[in-house]
Amino acid sequence: MRNLLITAGVVMAACALAFGVFFALNDDAALRRAARENDAMAWLRAEFRLDEAQFAAIKKLHDDYGAVCGEHCAAIMDARERKAPAAEVARLEKICVDAMTGHFKRVAALMPAEQGERYLATVLPRVAGYAHTGAPTVGAKP
C-alpha cells in the first residue's frame, strides 16, 4: 500500500509539473490582455501572429468596413422596431451575413494561408447564427 501511495504521489507531481511547463510555454500575455479588454484587433494581432504590414492592412479593412456594418445593423434594428415583415428582416440579415462573410474572407486573404483558414474557421461559425444586434465581438458566442 505504501508503494501505491508513493507511486500515485509521484504520478500526480509529474502531471502537475507537465501542466505547469505546458502552460508557461504556451501562455501569451498579449492574447490574455486582448481577450480581457475585449479588443478584437489586439486579439486578432496576437492570435494570428500578424506582422506590422499585415496588421495595418487588416486594420484598414476593419475600419473601412465598420461603417458598412453599422448601416446593416441599423437597418435590421429599424426593421425589427417597426415590426417589418419577417421576409424583409430575413433579407436584411442575409445582406449583413453575406457582407460580413466577404469581409472576413478579405481579412483572411491578407494572412498566411494556414492562418487565414484558421481565422475563417474561428469567425464564420459566429456569423451564421448571429442575432444582428451589433457587430460580433471576440466574446460573442456563435
Phi and psi in degrees as GROMACS dihedral restraints (atoms count N, CA, C in turn):
[ dihedral_restraints ]
;  ai    aj    ak    al  type     phi  dphi    fc
    3     4     5     6     1   -63.0    20    10
    4     5     6     7     1   -43.5    20    10
    6     7     8     9     1   -64.0    20    10
    7     8     9    10     1   -35.9    20    10
    9    10    11    12     1   -63.5    20    10
   10    11    12    13     1   -43.8    20    10
   12    13    14    15     1   -65.9    20    10
   13    14    15    16     1   -40.4    20    10
   15    16    17    18     1   -65.4    20    10
   16    17    18    19     1   -44.8    20    10
   18    19    20    21     1   -61.2    20    10
   19    20    21    22     1   -45.5    20    10
   21    22    23    24     1   -61.4    20    10
   22    23    24    25     1   -41.7    20    10
   24    25    26    27     1   -63.4    20    10
   25    26    27    28     1   -42.3    20    10
   27    28    29    30     1   -65.7    20    10
   28    29    30    31     1   -42.5    20    10
   30    31    32    33     1   -62.9    20    10
   31    32    33    34     1   -44.2    20    10
   33    34    35    36     1   -63.9    20    10
   34    35    36    37     1   -40.8    20    10
   36    37    38    39     1   -65.5    20    10
   37    38    39    40     1   -40.4    20    10
   39    40    41    42     1   -64.5    20    10
   40    41    42    43     1   -41.7    20    10
   42    43    44    45     1   -63.2    20    10
   43    44    45    46     1   -44.4    20    10
   45    46    47    48     1   -62.8    20    10
   46    47    48    49     1   -41.1    20    10
   48    49    50    51     1   -65.0    20    10
   49    50    51    52     1   -43.5    20    10
   51    52    53    54     1   -61.8    20    10
   52    53    54    55     1   -43.4    20    10
   54    55    56    57     1   -62.3    20    10
   55    56    57    58     1   -44.5    20    10
   57    58    59    60     1   -61.5    20    10
   58    59    60    61     1   -43.0    20    10
   60    61    62    63     1   -65.3    20    10
   61    62    63    64     1   -45.5    20    10
   63    64    65    66     1   -59.1    20    10
   64    65    66    67     1   -46.4    20    10
   66    67    68    69     1   -62.6    20    10
   67    68    69    70     1   -45.2    20    10
   69    70    71    72     1   -64.1    20    10
   70    71    72    73     1   -38.2    20    10
   72    73    74    75     1   -77.5    20    10
   73    74    75    76     1   -22.0    20    10
   75    76    77    78     1  -111.0    20    10
   76    77    78    79     1     4.4    20    10
   78    79    80    81     1   -78.7    20    10
   79    80    81    82     1   134.4    20    10
   81    82    83    84     1  -126.6    20    10
   82    83    84    85     1   106.2    20    10
   84    85    86    87     1   -60.7    20    10
   85    86    87    88     1   -38.0    20    10
   87    88    89    90     1   -64.5    20    10
   88    89    90    91     1   -38.6    20    10
   90    91    92    93     1   -67.5    20    10
   91    92    93    94     1   -44.2    20    10
   93    94    95    96     1   -62.7    20    10
   94    95    96    97     1   -42.7    20    10
   96    97    98    99     1   -63.7    20    10
   97    98    99   100     1   -44.0    20    10
   99   100   101   102     1   -61.5    20    10
  100   101   102   103     1   -43.5    20    10
  102   103   104   105     1   -66.7    20    10
  103   104   105   106     1   -41.7    20    10
  105   106   107   108     1   -63.2    20    10
  106   107   108   109     1   -38.5    20    10
  108   109   110   111     1   -88.4    20    10
  109   110   111   112     1    -0.5    20    10
  111   112   113   114     1    55.7    20    10
  112   113   114   115     1    40.2    20    10
  114   115   116   117     1   -97.3    20    10
  115   116   117   118     1    98.7    20    10
  117   118   119   120     1   -61.3    20    10
  118   119   120   121     1   -39.2    20    10
  120   121   122   123     1   -70.2    20    10
  121   122   123   124     1   -40.9    20    10
  123   124   125   126     1   -65.8    20    10
  124   125   126   127     1   -38.8    20    10
  126   127   128   129     1   -61.0    20    10
  127   128   129   130     1   -47.5    20    10
  129   130   131   132     1   -58.4    20    10
  130   131   132   133     1   -46.1    20    10
  132   133   134   135     1   -61.6    20    10
  133   134   135   136     1   -45.2    20    10
  135   136   137   138     1   -74.2    20    10
  136   137   138   139     1   -46.6    20    10
  138   139   140   141     1   -64.2    20    10
  139   140   141   142     1   -38.0    20    10
  141   142   143   144     1  -106.9    20    10
  142   143   144   145     1    12.4    20    10
  144   145   146   147     1    47.8    20    10
  145   146   147   148     1    54.6    20    10
  147   148   149   150     1   -79.1    20    10
  148   149   150   151     1   138.3    20    10
  150   151   152   153     1   -81.7    20    10
  151   152   153   154     1   176.1    20    10
  153   154   155   156     1   -58.9    20    10
  154   155   156   157     1   -44.5    20    10
  156   157   158   159     1   -66.3    20    10
  157   158   159   160     1   -43.6    20    10
  159   160   161   162     1   -62.2    20    10
  160   161   162   163     1   -46.3    20    10
  162   163   164   165     1   -63.2    20    10
  163   164   165   166     1   -43.2    20    10
  165   166   167   168     1   -62.0    20    10
  166   167   168   169     1   -43.7    20    10
  168   169   170   171     1   -65.9    20    10
  169   170   171   172     1   -41.9    20    10
  171   172   173   174     1   -68.9    20    10
  172   173   174   175     1   -39.7    20    10
  174   175   176   177     1   -62.1    20    10
  175   176   177   178     1   -39.7    20    10
  177   178   179   180     1   -63.2    20    10
  178   179   180   181     1   -45.4    20    10
  180   181   182   183     1   -56.9    20    10
  181   182   183   184     1   -45.3    20    10
  183   184   185   186     1   -62.2    20    10
  184   185   186   187     1   -46.8    20    10
  186   187   188   189     1   -63.7    20    10
  187   188   189   190     1   -42.3    20    10
  189   190   191   192     1   -65.4    20    10
  190   191   192   193     1   -37.4    20    10
  192   193   194   195     1   -75.4    20    10
  193   194   195   196     1   -20.6    20    10
  195   196   197   198     1   -54.4    20    10
  196   197   198   199     1   -42.3    20    10
  198   199   200   201     1   -66.5    20    10
  199   200   201   202     1   -40.7    20    10
  201   202   203   204     1   -62.8    20    10
  202   203   204   205     1   -45.7    20    10
  204   205   206   207     1   -60.9    20    10
  205   206   207   208     1   -44.0    20    10
  207   208   209   210     1   -60.5    20    10
  208   209   210   211     1   -40.4    20    10
  210   211   212   213     1   -64.0    20    10
  211   212   213   214     1   -42.1    20    10
  213   214   215   216     1   -63.5    20    10
  214   215   216   217     1   -46.2    20    10
  216   217   218   219     1   -62.7    20    10
  217   218   219   220     1   -42.7    20    10
  219   220   221   222     1   -62.3    20    10
  220   221   222   223     1   -41.8    20    10
  222   223   224   225     1   -64.5    20    10
  223   224   225   226     1   -41.3    20    10
  225   226   227   228     1   -66.2    20    10
  226   227   228   229     1   -46.8    20    10
  228   229   230   231     1   -64.7    20    10
  229   230   231   232     1   -38.4    20    10
  231   232   233   234     1   -62.1    20    10
  232   233   234   235     1   -45.5    20    10
  234   235   236   237     1   -61.5    20    10
  235   236   237   238     1   -39.6    20    10
  237   238   239   240     1   -67.3    20    10
  238   239   240   241     1   -42.5    20    10
  240   241   242   243     1   -64.2    20    10
  241   242   243   244     1   -37.4    20    10
  243   244   245   246     1   -89.3    20    10
  244   245   246   247     1     9.1    20    10
  246   247   248   249     1    55.2    20    10
  247   248   249   250     1    49.5    20    10
  249   250   251   252     1   -64.7    20    10
  250   251   252   253     1   158.3    20    10
  252   253   254   255     1   -56.6    20    10
  253   254   255   256     1   147.0    20    10
  255   256   257   258     1   -55.7    20    10
  256   257   258   259     1   -35.8    20    10
  258   259   260   261     1   -63.3    20    10
  259   260   261   262     1   -37.6    20    10
  261   262   263   264     1   -68.3    20    10
  262   263   264   265     1   -44.2    20    10
  264   265   266   267     1   -62.3    20    10
  265   266   267   268     1   -43.7    20    10
  267   268   269   270     1   -62.0    20    10
  268   269   270   271     1   -39.3    20    10
  270   271   272   273     1   -63.9    20    10
  271   272   273   274     1   -44.5    20    10
  273   274   275   276     1   -64.6    20    10
  274   275   276   277     1   -40.2    20    10
  276   277   278   279     1   -64.5    20    10
  277   278   279   280     1   -38.3    20    10
  279   280   281   282     1   -65.1    20    10
  280   281   282   283     1   -41.5    20    10
  282   283   284   285     1   -59.1    20    10
  283   284   285   286     1   -43.7    20    10
  285   286   287   288     1   -63.5    20    10
  286   287   288   289     1   -48.6    20    10
  288   289   290   291     1   -62.2    20    10
  289   290   291   292     1   -43.9    20    10
  291   292   293   294     1   -62.0    20    10
  292   293   294   295     1   -41.5    20    10
  294   295   296   297     1   -66.7    20    10
  295   296   297   298     1   -43.8    20    10
  297   298   299   300     1   -63.8    20    10
  298   299   300   301     1   -42.4    20    10
  300   301   302   303     1   -60.7    20    10
  301   302   303   304     1   -44.5    20    10
  303   304   305   306     1   -62.1    20    10
  304   305   306   307     1   -42.5    20    10
  306   307   308   309     1   -61.3    20    10
  307   308   309   310     1   -47.0    20    10
  309   310   311   312     1   -63.2    20    10
  310   311   312   313     1   -35.8    20    10
  312   313   314   315     1   -68.1    20    10
  313   314   315   316     1   -36.5    20    10
  315   316   317   318     1   -66.3    20    10
  316   317   318   319     1   -39.1    20    10
  318   319   320   321     1   -62.8    20    10
  319   320   321   322     1   -47.4    20    10
  321   322   323   324     1   -60.1    20    10
  322   323   324   325     1   -34.7    20    10
  324   325   326   327     1   -66.1    20    10
  325   326   327   328     1   -19.2    20    10
  327   328   329   330     1   -87.8    20    10
  328   329   330   331     1    -4.1    20    10
  330   331   332   333     1  -101.9    20    10
  331   332   333   334     1   162.5    20    10
  333   334   335   336     1   -57.1    20    10
  334   335   336   337     1   148.1    20    10
  336   337   338   339     1   -50.8    20    10
  337   338   339   340     1   -47.4    20    10
  339   340   341   342     1   -64.3    20    10
  340   341   342   343     1   -42.3    20    10
  342   343   344   345     1   -66.8    20    10
  343   344   345   346     1   -40.5    20    10
  345   346   347   348     1   -60.4    20    10
  346   347   348   349     1   -41.8    20    10
  348   349   350   351     1   -64.7    20    10
  349   350   351   352     1   -42.1    20    10
  351   352   353   354     1   -65.4    20    10
  352   353   354   355     1   -38.9    20    10
  354   355   356   357     1   -61.0    20    10
  355   356   357   358     1   -48.7    20    10
  357   358   359   360     1   -62.7    20    10
  358   359   360   361     1   -38.5    20    10
  360   361   362   363     1   -64.6    20    10
  361   362   363   364     1   -25.6    20    10
  363   364   365   366     1   -82.6    20    10
  364   365   366   367     1   -44.6    20    10
  366   367   368   369     1   -92.0    20    10
  367   368   369   370     1   -34.5    20    10
  369   370   371   372     1   -62.3    20    10
  370   371   372   373     1   -37.9    20    10
  372   373   374   375     1   -62.2    20    10
  373   374   375   376     1   -25.2    20    10
  375   376   377   378     1   -74.1    20    10
  376   377   378   379     1   -20.8    20    10
  378   379   380   381     1   -82.6    20    10
  379   380   381   382     1   -41.4    20    10
  381   382   383   384     1   -54.0    20    10
  382   383   384   385     1   -47.0    20    10
  384   385   386   387     1  -108.6    20    10
  385   386   387   388     1    28.1    20    10
  387   388   389   390     1   -72.6    20    10
  388   389   390   391     1   145.0    20    10
  390   391   392   393     1   -80.4    20    10
  391   392   393   394     1   -10.0    20    10
  393   394   395   396     1    57.8    20    10
  394   395   396   397     1    49.6    20    10
  396   397   398   399     1  -111.1    20    10
  397   398   399   400     1     6.2    20    10
  399   400   401   402     1   155.7    20    10
  400   401   402   403     1   175.0    20    10
  402   403   404   405     1   -64.7    20    10
  403   404   405   406     1   142.4    20    10
  405   406   407   408     1   -60.9    20    10
  406   407   408   409     1   147.8    20    10
  408   409   410   411     1  -121.7    20    10
  409   410   411   412     1   174.9    20    10
  411   412   413   414     1   -57.8    20    10
  412   413   414   415     1   -40.3    20    10
  414   415   416   417     1   -89.0    20    10
  415   416   417   418     1    -1.7    20    10
  417   418   419   420     1   -65.9    20    10
  418   419   420   421     1   135.8    20    10
  420   421   422   423     1   -85.3    20    10
  421   422   423   424     1   142.2    20    10
